[in-house]
């Protein structure tokens, strides 16, 4: 039962939950103050979360979308 809960919602560590909440709130505040092209992911403000690396193709597609849109 707990294993299914952890797979769906993540860790039960209170410190990690607080870190995620603060990171989400700060990114919401930050993204509301900057232009759309300068918005950041909430994981930037969470020092213990790993940001998945993007491949060259994903970065190239982002650049193409940015130029065309």
PyMOL Python script that loads the backbone (N, CA, C, O; Angstrom):
from pymol import cmd

cmd.read_pdbstr("""\
ATOM      1  N   UNK A   1       0.821  -1.193   0.000  1.00  0.00           N
ATOM      2  CA  UNK A   1       0.000   0.000   0.000  1.00  0.00           C
ATOM      3  C   UNK A   1       0.868   1.262   0.000  1.00  0.00           C
ATOM      4  O   UNK A   1       0.650   2.156  -0.817  1.00  0.00           O
ATOM      5  N   UNK A   2       1.851   1.345   0.907  1.00  0.00           N
ATOM      6  CA  UNK A   2       2.691   2.530   0.964  1.00  0.00           C
ATOM      7  C   UNK A   2       3.569   2.654  -0.268  1.00  0.00           C
ATOM      8  O   UNK A   2       3.873   3.761  -0.712  1.00  0.00           O
ATOM      9  N   UNK A   3       3.976   1.520  -0.819  1.00  0.00           N
ATOM     10  CA  UNK A   3       4.814   1.556  -2.004  1.00  0.00           C
ATOM     11  C   UNK A   3       4.065   2.188  -3.179  1.00  0.00           C
ATOM     12  O   UNK A   3       4.649   2.964  -3.935  1.00  0.00           O
ATOM     13  N   UNK A   4       2.797   1.866  -3.338  1.00  0.00           N
ATOM     14  CA  UNK A   4       1.997   2.457  -4.410  1.00  0.00           C
ATOM     15  C   UNK A   4       1.819   3.958  -4.184  1.00  0.00           C
ATOM     16  O   UNK A   4       1.863   4.742  -5.131  1.00  0.00           O
ATOM     17  N   UNK A   5       1.618   4.352  -2.927  1.00  0.00           N
ATOM     18  CA  UNK A   5       1.484   5.778  -2.594  1.00  0.00           C
ATOM     19  C   UNK A   5       2.773   6.527  -2.921  1.00  0.00           C
ATOM     20  O   UNK A   5       2.732   7.614  -3.498  1.00  0.00           O
ATOM     21  N   UNK A   6       3.923   5.945  -2.551  1.00  0.00           N
ATOM     22  CA  UNK A   6       5.201   6.611  -2.808  1.00  0.00           C
ATOM     23  C   UNK A   6       5.487   6.718  -4.296  1.00  0.00           C
ATOM     24  O   UNK A   6       6.054   7.715  -4.744  1.00  0.00           O
ATOM     25  N   UNK A   7       5.106   5.709  -5.070  1.00  0.00           N
ATOM     26  CA  UNK A   7       5.312   5.781  -6.517  1.00  0.00           C
ATOM     27  C   UNK A   7       4.459   6.875  -7.145  1.00  0.00           C
ATOM     28  O   UNK A   7       4.880   7.518  -8.107  1.00  0.00           O
ATOM     29  N   UNK A   8       3.268   7.088  -6.607  1.00  0.00           N
ATOM     30  CA  UNK A   8       2.362   8.079  -7.169  1.00  0.00           C
ATOM     31  C   UNK A   8       2.700   9.497  -6.707  1.00  0.00           C
ATOM     32  O   UNK A   8       2.682  10.426  -7.514  1.00  0.00           O
ATOM     33  N   UNK A   9       3.008   9.674  -5.418  1.00  0.00           N
ATOM     34  CA  UNK A   9       3.183  11.011  -4.859  1.00  0.00           C
ATOM     35  C   UNK A   9       4.605  11.370  -4.472  1.00  0.00           C
ATOM     36  O   UNK A   9       4.867  12.528  -4.146  1.00  0.00           O
ATOM     37  N   UNK A  10       5.522  10.437  -4.494  1.00  0.00           N
ATOM     38  CA  UNK A  10       6.909  10.737  -4.169  1.00  0.00           C
ATOM     39  C   UNK A  10       7.248  10.449  -2.721  1.00  0.00           C
ATOM     40  O   UNK A  10       6.515   9.751  -2.020  1.00  0.00           O
ATOM     41  N   UNK A  11       8.359  10.992  -2.291  1.00  0.00           N
ATOM     42  CA  UNK A  11       8.906  10.715  -0.972  1.00  0.00           C
ATOM     43  C   UNK A  11       8.007  11.237   0.143  1.00  0.00           C
ATOM     44  O   UNK A  11       7.260  12.198  -0.036  1.00  0.00           O
ATOM     45  N   UNK A  12       8.097  10.582   1.293  1.00  0.00           N
ATOM     46  CA  UNK A  12       7.343  11.013   2.472  1.00  0.00           C
ATOM     47  C   UNK A  12       8.162  11.953   3.355  1.00  0.00           C
ATOM     48  O   UNK A  12       7.670  12.391   4.395  1.00  0.00           O
ATOM     49  N   UNK A  13       9.381  12.271   2.975  1.00  0.00           N
ATOM     50  CA  UNK A  13      10.261  13.117   3.750  1.00  0.00           C
ATOM     51  C   UNK A  13       9.670  14.530   3.850  1.00  0.00           C
ATOM     52  O   UNK A  13       9.422  15.184   2.838  1.00  0.00           O
ATOM     53  N   UNK A  14       9.452  14.983   5.080  1.00  0.00           N
ATOM     54  CA  UNK A  14       8.839  16.305   5.310  1.00  0.00           C
ATOM     55  C   UNK A  14       9.726  17.427   4.777  1.00  0.00           C
ATOM     56  O   UNK A  14       9.224  18.378   4.178  1.00  0.00           O
ATOM     57  N   UNK A  15      11.032  17.326   4.988  1.00  0.00           N
ATOM     58  CA  UNK A  15      11.953  18.352   4.503  1.00  0.00           C
ATOM     59  C   UNK A  15      11.908  18.493   2.992  1.00  0.00           C
ATOM     60  O   UNK A  15      11.938  19.605   2.465  1.00  0.00           O
ATOM     61  N   UNK A  16      11.835  17.374   2.301  1.00  0.00           N
ATOM     62  CA  UNK A  16      11.763  17.411   0.834  1.00  0.00           C
ATOM     63  C   UNK A  16      10.441  18.022   0.379  1.00  0.00           C
ATOM     64  O   UNK A  16      10.405  18.789  -0.583  1.00  0.00           O
ATOM     65  N   UNK A  17       9.369  17.684   1.065  1.00  0.00           N
ATOM     66  CA  UNK A  17       8.058  18.260   0.723  1.00  0.00           C
ATOM     67  C   UNK A  17       8.067  19.778   0.899  1.00  0.00           C
ATOM     68  O   UNK A  17       7.530  20.507   0.065  1.00  0.00           O
ATOM     69  N   UNK A  18       8.674  20.247   1.979  1.00  0.00           N
ATOM     70  CA  UNK A  18       8.753  21.695   2.226  1.00  0.00           C
ATOM     71  C   UNK A  18       9.609  22.354   1.149  1.00  0.00           C
ATOM     72  O   UNK A  18       9.257  23.416   0.636  1.00  0.00           O
ATOM     73  N   UNK A  19      10.734  21.722   0.805  1.00  0.00           N
ATOM     74  CA  UNK A  19      11.602  22.265  -0.240  1.00  0.00           C
ATOM     75  C   UNK A  19      10.858  22.366  -1.572  1.00  0.00           C
ATOM     76  O   UNK A  19      10.988  23.367  -2.277  1.00  0.00           O
ATOM     77  N   UNK A  20      10.087  21.348  -1.919  1.00  0.00           N
ATOM     78  CA  UNK A  20       9.326  21.375  -3.159  1.00  0.00           C
ATOM     79  C   UNK A  20       8.264  22.475  -3.127  1.00  0.00           C
ATOM     80  O   UNK A  20       8.064  23.171  -4.123  1.00  0.00           O
ATOM     81  N   UNK A  21       7.593  22.633  -2.005  1.00  0.00           N
ATOM     82  CA  UNK A  21       6.553  23.654  -1.890  1.00  0.00           C
ATOM     83  C   UNK A  21       7.136  25.052  -2.016  1.00  0.00           C
ATOM     84  O   UNK A  21       6.586  25.897  -2.722  1.00  0.00           O
ATOM     85  N   UNK A  22       8.249  25.298  -1.332  1.00  0.00           N
ATOM     86  CA  UNK A  22       8.881  26.618  -1.398  1.00  0.00           C
ATOM     87  C   UNK A  22       9.400  26.874  -2.812  1.00  0.00           C
ATOM     88  O   UNK A  22       9.257  27.984  -3.326  1.00  0.00           O
ATOM     89  N   UNK A  23       9.998  25.871  -3.444  1.00  0.00           N
ATOM     90  CA  UNK A  23      10.481  26.029  -4.819  1.00  0.00           C
ATOM     91  C   UNK A  23       9.350  26.335  -5.782  1.00  0.00           C
ATOM     92  O   UNK A  23       9.497  27.174  -6.670  1.00  0.00           O
ATOM     93  N   UNK A  24       8.212  25.655  -5.612  1.00  0.00           N
ATOM     94  CA  UNK A  24       7.055  25.921  -6.473  1.00  0.00           C
ATOM     95  C   UNK A  24       6.505  27.322  -6.257  1.00  0.00           C
ATOM     96  O   UNK A  24       6.166  28.009  -7.221  1.00  0.00           O
ATOM     97  N   UNK A  25       6.412  27.753  -5.006  1.00  0.00           N
ATOM     98  CA  UNK A  25       5.906  29.097  -4.718  1.00  0.00           C
ATOM     99  C   UNK A  25       6.847  30.172  -5.262  1.00  0.00           C
ATOM    100  O   UNK A  25       6.394  31.157  -5.845  1.00  0.00           O
ATOM    101  N   UNK A  26       8.161  29.983  -5.071  1.00  0.00           N
ATOM    102  CA  UNK A  26       9.111  30.978  -5.546  1.00  0.00           C
ATOM    103  C   UNK A  26       9.125  31.053  -7.070  1.00  0.00           C
ATOM    104  O   UNK A  26       9.236  32.140  -7.637  1.00  0.00           O
ATOM    105  N   UNK A  27       9.013  29.899  -7.737  1.00  0.00           N
ATOM    106  CA  UNK A  27       8.985  29.932  -9.202  1.00  0.00           C
ATOM    107  C   UNK A  27       7.697  30.577  -9.709  1.00  0.00           C
ATOM    108  O   UNK A  27       7.707  31.267 -10.728  1.00  0.00           O
ATOM    109  N   UNK A  28       6.605  30.359  -9.011  1.00  0.00           N
ATOM    110  CA  UNK A  28       5.347  31.004  -9.387  1.00  0.00           C
ATOM    111  C   UNK A  28       5.482  32.526  -9.276  1.00  0.00           C
ATOM    112  O   UNK A  28       5.053  33.262 -10.166  1.00  0.00           O
ATOM    113  N   UNK A  29       6.077  32.983  -8.187  1.00  0.00           N
ATOM    114  CA  UNK A  29       6.301  34.419  -7.988  1.00  0.00           C
ATOM    115  C   UNK A  29       7.258  34.963  -9.045  1.00  0.00           C
ATOM    116  O   UNK A  29       6.988  35.991  -9.665  1.00  0.00           O
ATOM    117  N   UNK A  30       8.390  34.260  -9.248  1.00  0.00           N
ATOM    118  CA  UNK A  30       9.405  34.714 -10.194  1.00  0.00           C
ATOM    119  C   UNK A  30       8.865  34.753 -11.615  1.00  0.00           C
ATOM    120  O   UNK A  30       9.085  35.729 -12.332  1.00  0.00           O
ATOM    121  N   UNK A  31       8.158  33.703 -12.034  1.00  0.00           N
ATOM    122  CA  UNK A  31       7.635  33.637 -13.394  1.00  0.00           C
ATOM    123  C   UNK A  31       6.541  34.665 -13.640  1.00  0.00           C
ATOM    124  O   UNK A  31       6.289  35.035 -14.787  1.00  0.00           O
ATOM    125  N   UNK A  32       5.891  35.129 -12.589  1.00  0.00           N
ATOM    126  CA  UNK A  32       4.895  36.184 -12.742  1.00  0.00           C
ATOM    127  C   UNK A  32       5.506  37.552 -12.967  1.00  0.00           C
ATOM    128  O   UNK A  32       4.835  38.464 -13.450  1.00  0.00           O
ATOM    129  N   UNK A  33       6.783  37.702 -12.618  1.00  0.00           N
ATOM    130  CA  UNK A  33       7.465  38.994 -12.720  1.00  0.00           C
ATOM    131  C   UNK A  33       8.302  39.164 -13.978  1.00  0.00           C
ATOM    132  O   UNK A  33       8.693  40.286 -14.299  1.00  0.00           O
ATOM    133  N   UNK A  34       8.590  38.074 -14.706  1.00  0.00           N
ATOM    134  CA  UNK A  34       9.472  38.166 -15.871  1.00  0.00           C
ATOM    135  C   UNK A  34       8.701  37.876 -17.151  1.00  0.00           C
ATOM    136  O   UNK A  34       7.565  37.403 -17.121  1.00  0.00           O
ATOM    137  N   UNK A  35       9.347  38.171 -18.278  1.00  0.00           N
ATOM    138  CA  UNK A  35       8.749  37.884 -19.581  1.00  0.00           C
ATOM    139  C   UNK A  35       8.641  36.376 -19.784  1.00  0.00           C
ATOM    140  O   UNK A  35       9.305  35.594 -19.104  1.00  0.00           O
ATOM    141  N   UNK A  36       7.793  35.986 -20.729  1.00  0.00           N
ATOM    142  CA  UNK A  36       7.532  34.567 -20.956  1.00  0.00           C
ATOM    143  C   UNK A  36       8.778  33.802 -21.398  1.00  0.00           C
ATOM    144  O   UNK A  36       8.932  32.629 -21.057  1.00  0.00           O
ATOM    145  N   UNK A  37       9.663  34.444 -22.147  1.00  0.00           N
ATOM    146  CA  UNK A  37      10.853  33.741 -22.627  1.00  0.00           C
ATOM    147  C   UNK A  37      11.925  33.571 -21.550  1.00  0.00           C
ATOM    148  O   UNK A  37      12.896  32.845 -21.766  1.00  0.00           O
ATOM    149  N   UNK A  38      11.770  34.223 -20.396  1.00  0.00           N
ATOM    150  CA  UNK A  38      12.760  34.127 -19.315  1.00  0.00           C
ATOM    151  C   UNK A  38      12.270  33.299 -18.136  1.00  0.00           C
ATOM    152  O   UNK A  38      12.905  33.296 -17.081  1.00  0.00           O
ATOM    153  N   UNK A  39      11.158  32.600 -18.294  1.00  0.00           N
ATOM    154  CA  UNK A  39      10.607  31.801 -17.202  1.00  0.00           C
ATOM    155  C   UNK A  39      11.503  30.605 -16.896  1.00  0.00           C
ATOM    156  O   UNK A  39      12.207  30.099 -17.770  1.00  0.00           O
ATOM    157  N   UNK A  40      11.464  30.163 -15.642  1.00  0.00           N
ATOM    158  CA  UNK A  40      12.320  29.062 -15.199  1.00  0.00           C
ATOM    159  C   UNK A  40      11.479  27.931 -14.627  1.00  0.00           C
ATOM    160  O   UNK A  40      10.310  28.111 -14.288  1.00  0.00           O
ATOM    161  N   UNK A  41      12.103  26.760 -14.529  1.00  0.00           N
ATOM    162  CA  UNK A  41      11.476  25.586 -13.944  1.00  0.00           C
ATOM    163  C   UNK A  41      11.599  25.666 -12.422  1.00  0.00           C
ATOM    164  O   UNK A  41      12.587  26.199 -11.916  1.00  0.00           O
ATOM    165  N   UNK A  42      10.638  25.158 -11.702  1.00  0.00           N
ATOM    166  CA  UNK A  42      10.653  25.218 -10.234  1.00  0.00           C
ATOM    167  C   UNK A  42      11.832  24.468  -9.648  1.00  0.00           C
ATOM    168  O   UNK A  42      12.291  24.809  -8.558  1.00  0.00           O
ATOM    169  N   UNK A  43      12.334  23.461 -10.336  1.00  0.00           N
ATOM    170  CA  UNK A  43      13.449  22.674  -9.805  1.00  0.00           C
ATOM    171  C   UNK A  43      14.736  23.478  -9.704  1.00  0.00           C
ATOM    172  O   UNK A  43      15.669  23.056  -9.020  1.00  0.00           O
ATOM    173  N   UNK A  44      14.807  24.625 -10.368  1.00  0.00           N
ATOM    174  CA  UNK A  44      15.976  25.495 -10.248  1.00  0.00           C
ATOM    175  C   UNK A  44      16.126  25.975  -8.807  1.00  0.00           C
ATOM    176  O   UNK A  44      17.248  26.153  -8.332  1.00  0.00           O
ATOM    177  N   UNK A  45      15.015  26.186  -8.108  1.00  0.00           N
ATOM    178  CA  UNK A  45      15.033  26.691  -6.741  1.00  0.00           C
ATOM    179  C   UNK A  45      15.047  25.580  -5.692  1.00  0.00           C
ATOM    180  O   UNK A  45      14.929  25.857  -4.499  1.00  0.00           O
ATOM    181  N   UNK A  46      15.189  24.333  -6.122  1.00  0.00           N
ATOM    182  CA  UNK A  46      15.245  23.188  -5.203  1.00  0.00           C
ATOM    183  C   UNK A  46      16.639  22.567  -5.297  1.00  0.00           C
ATOM    184  O   UNK A  46      16.917  21.838  -6.249  1.00  0.00           O
ATOM    185  N   UNK A  47      17.520  22.839  -4.336  1.00  0.00           N
ATOM    186  CA  UNK A  47      18.903  22.370  -4.464  1.00  0.00           C
ATOM    187  C   UNK A  47      19.071  20.857  -4.418  1.00  0.00           C
ATOM    188  O   UNK A  47      20.093  20.356  -4.888  1.00  0.00           O
ATOM    189  N   UNK A  48      18.123  20.111  -3.877  1.00  0.00           N
ATOM    190  CA  UNK A  48      18.275  18.664  -3.777  1.00  0.00           C
ATOM    191  C   UNK A  48      17.504  17.902  -4.856  1.00  0.00           C
ATOM    192  O   UNK A  48      17.488  16.672  -4.837  1.00  0.00           O
ATOM    193  N   UNK A  49      16.875  18.591  -5.779  1.00  0.00           N
ATOM    194  CA  UNK A  49      16.182  17.937  -6.893  1.00  0.00           C
ATOM    195  C   UNK A  49      17.103  17.911  -8.106  1.00  0.00           C
ATOM    196  O   UNK A  49      17.866  18.847  -8.345  1.00  0.00           O
ATOM    197  N   UNK A  50      17.019  16.838  -8.857  1.00  0.00           N
ATOM    198  CA  UNK A  50      17.818  16.715 -10.068  1.00  0.00           C
ATOM    199  C   UNK A  50      17.003  17.168 -11.270  1.00  0.00           C
ATOM    200  O   UNK A  50      15.877  16.716 -11.477  1.00  0.00           O
ATOM    201  N   UNK A  51      17.581  18.063 -12.056  1.00  0.00           N
ATOM    202  CA  UNK A  51      16.940  18.517 -13.287  1.00  0.00           C
ATOM    203  C   UNK A  51      17.384  17.568 -14.394  1.00  0.00           C
ATOM    204  O   UNK A  51      18.584  17.421 -14.626  1.00  0.00           O
ATOM    205  N   UNK A  52      16.440  16.917 -15.088  1.00  0.00           N
ATOM    206  CA  UNK A  52      16.856  15.980 -16.135  1.00  0.00           C
ATOM    207  C   UNK A  52      17.564  16.706 -17.273  1.00  0.00           C
ATOM    208  O   UNK A  52      17.166  17.795 -17.688  1.00  0.00           O
ATOM    209  N   UNK A  53      18.615  16.077 -17.759  1.00  0.00           N
ATOM    210  CA  UNK A  53      19.384  16.665 -18.847  1.00  0.00           C
ATOM    211  C   UNK A  53      18.616  16.517 -20.154  1.00  0.00           C
ATOM    212  O   UNK A  53      17.973  15.493 -20.389  1.00  0.00           O
ATOM    213  N   UNK A  54      18.681  17.527 -20.992  1.00  0.00           N
ATOM    214  CA  UNK A  54      18.016  17.460 -22.287  1.00  0.00           C
ATOM    215  C   UNK A  54      19.029  17.079 -23.359  1.00  0.00           C
ATOM    216  O   UNK A  54      20.219  17.373 -23.240  1.00  0.00           O
ATOM    217  N   UNK A  55      18.552  16.435 -24.384  1.00  0.00           N
ATOM    218  CA  UNK A  55      19.431  16.035 -25.477  1.00  0.00           C
ATOM    219  C   UNK A  55      19.624  17.214 -26.428  1.00  0.00           C
ATOM    220  O   UNK A  55      18.932  18.228 -26.337  1.00  0.00           O
ATOM    221  N   UNK A  56      20.563  17.058 -27.326  1.00  0.00           N
ATOM    222  CA  UNK A  56      20.824  18.088 -28.318  1.00  0.00           C
ATOM    223  C   UNK A  56      19.589  18.346 -29.167  1.00  0.00           C
ATOM    224  O   UNK A  56      19.287  19.494 -29.494  1.00  0.00           O
ATOM    225  N   UNK A  57      18.870  17.282 -29.527  1.00  0.00           N
ATOM    226  CA  UNK A  57      17.688  17.426 -30.373  1.00  0.00           C
ATOM    227  C   UNK A  57      16.590  18.229 -29.650  1.00  0.00           C
ATOM    228  O   UNK A  57      15.926  19.072 -30.252  1.00  0.00           O
ATOM    229  N   UNK A  58      16.415  17.952 -28.357  1.00  0.00           N
ATOM    230  CA  UNK A  58      15.401  18.697 -27.591  1.00  0.00           C
ATOM    231  C   UNK A  58      15.759  20.178 -27.497  1.00  0.00           C
ATOM    232  O   UNK A  58      14.891  21.039 -27.640  1.00  0.00           O
ATOM    233  N   UNK A  59      17.032  20.474 -27.258  1.00  0.00           N
ATOM    234  CA  UNK A  59      17.464  21.866 -27.197  1.00  0.00           C
ATOM    235  C   UNK A  59      17.289  22.559 -28.550  1.00  0.00           C
ATOM    236  O   UNK A  59      16.899  23.725 -28.609  1.00  0.00           O
ATOM    237  N   UNK A  60      17.576  21.849 -29.620  1.00  0.00           N
ATOM    238  CA  UNK A  60      17.429  22.423 -30.970  1.00  0.00           C
ATOM    239  C   UNK A  60      15.964  22.709 -31.277  1.00  0.00           C
ATOM    240  O   UNK A  60      15.646  23.736 -31.878  1.00  0.00           O
ATOM    241  N   UNK A  61      15.063  21.804 -30.866  1.00  0.00           N
ATOM    242  CA  UNK A  61      13.636  22.019 -31.096  1.00  0.00           C
ATOM    243  C   UNK A  61      13.140  23.221 -30.296  1.00  0.00           C
ATOM    244  O   UNK A  61      12.308  23.985 -30.787  1.00  0.00           O
ATOM    245  N   UNK A  62      13.633  23.397 -29.086  1.00  0.00           N
ATOM    246  CA  UNK A  62      13.270  24.571 -28.291  1.00  0.00           C
ATOM    247  C   UNK A  62      13.717  25.848 -28.989  1.00  0.00           C
ATOM    248  O   UNK A  62      12.968  26.824 -29.031  1.00  0.00           O
ATOM    249  N   UNK A  63      14.930  25.853 -29.536  1.00  0.00           N
ATOM    250  CA  UNK A  63      15.441  27.020 -30.233  1.00  0.00           C
ATOM    251  C   UNK A  63      14.621  27.333 -31.482  1.00  0.00           C
ATOM    252  O   UNK A  63      14.342  28.495 -31.775  1.00  0.00           O
ATOM    253  N   UNK A  64      14.240  26.294 -32.210  1.00  0.00           N
ATOM    254  CA  UNK A  64      13.428  26.495 -33.415  1.00  0.00           C
ATOM    255  C   UNK A  64      12.057  27.059 -33.061  1.00  0.00           C
ATOM    256  O   UNK A  64      11.566  27.967 -33.730  1.00  0.00           O
ATOM    257  N   UNK A  65      11.442  26.525 -32.013  1.00  0.00           N
ATOM    258  CA  UNK A  65      10.130  27.020 -31.582  1.00  0.00           C
ATOM    259  C   UNK A  65      10.229  28.468 -31.107  1.00  0.00           C
ATOM    260  O   UNK A  65       9.325  29.269 -31.343  1.00  0.00           O
ATOM    261  N   UNK A  66      11.337  28.797 -30.433  1.00  0.00           N
ATOM    262  CA  UNK A  66      11.528  30.155 -29.931  1.00  0.00           C
ATOM    263  C   UNK A  66      11.662  31.148 -31.088  1.00  0.00           C
ATOM    264  O   UNK A  66      11.120  32.252 -31.034  1.00  0.00           O
ATOM    265  N   UNK A  67      12.389  30.746 -32.131  1.00  0.00           N
ATOM    266  CA  UNK A  67      12.572  31.627 -33.293  1.00  0.00           C
ATOM    267  C   UNK A  67      11.272  31.812 -34.066  1.00  0.00           C
ATOM    268  O   UNK A  67      10.971  32.916 -34.517  1.00  0.00           O
ATOM    269  N   UNK A  68      10.491  30.727 -34.222  1.00  0.00           N
ATOM    270  CA  UNK A  68       9.293  30.810 -35.054  1.00  0.00           C
ATOM    271  C   UNK A  68       8.111  31.397 -34.301  1.00  0.00           C
ATOM    272  O   UNK A  68       7.199  31.930 -34.933  1.00  0.00           O
ATOM    273  N   UNK A  69       8.091  31.323 -32.989  1.00  0.00           N
ATOM    274  CA  UNK A  69       6.915  31.751 -32.242  1.00  0.00           C
ATOM    275  C   UNK A  69       7.126  32.930 -31.468  1.00  0.00           C
ATOM    276  O   UNK A  69       6.209  33.396 -30.790  1.00  0.00           O
TER     277      UNK A  69
END
""", "prot")
cmd.dss("prot")
cmd.show_as("cartoon", "prot")
cmd.util.cbc("prot")
cmd.orient("prot")
